[in-house]
């Protein structure tokens, strides 16, 4: 009877240890997924900012060219 109880206790301890490992693995996976999501969002934000600044620069240059053309003598 005692041997059976010890075996069950040992099995329960192993299951608890396995659950702890599984929990740690899930936590690590969730963290990696969050890191990837954040990196993706930052990449998209950076790309959008670069495109916006490039567009502003192009419009500024186009306006400058237009002003030069308008200032040419007739």
Secondary structure by P-SEA (a helix, b strand, c coil): caaaaaaaaaaaaaaaaaaaaaaaaaaaaaaaaaaaaaaaaaaaaaaaaaaaaaaaaaaaaaaaaaaaaaaccc
